[in-house]
């Protein structure tokens, strides 16, 4: 005799959505924000910083963005870089190359070479 056992399908966590420059991008949970943006054809850099950056090593600070939503805690490297001008460790910015997406996010890039001008949302 065969028992009829109901096994529900495993619950899958929905993919996070990153909203950036009026674009919505679905990505894997835990993905690096910089990689998500670049793979979608978007840049976390302003102007020449798109060419002059550390390529995701967390040393230049040009991919700094403002984030609203769940992300990983800042890495030691990120904290160190954001403590050096023109950034401010209490400025509320994160390095997209050091940040893991952990849920739906709204991301904003501010003005300035490093994206440090919070009063400006234009891309210089």
C-alpha positions, 0 to 999 in steps of 0.5 A: 500500500502506498501512502498519499503524502502531501509535500508542499513545494519548497518556498522560494525567496523572491528575487530582490528588485533594485530601482536605479535611474527609473529602471527596475532590475531583478537580481539574486539575493546576495549579489554585489550591487555594482555588478547588478548595475553594470550587468544591466547596462547602468553605471554607479559612476559619474562622468570620467569615474566610469573609466577611472575607478578601482574596478570593484576593489573598494579603494577609490570610492567613486561608486558611492551611492545612497541606498534605501533598503536591506543590504549587507553591513559595511565591510572594513575596506568600505568603512576605511574608504568612506572615512577619507575625504571627500567622503564622510563616514557619517554621510549615509553613502555606501560603496556599491562594489562592497554592498550585497543586495539583501532585498528590494532597494532604491538606489540614488547616485549623487553629483560629484566625481565620487558621488559625494554631493548629496544635495545634487542628484544630477550625474556630473 
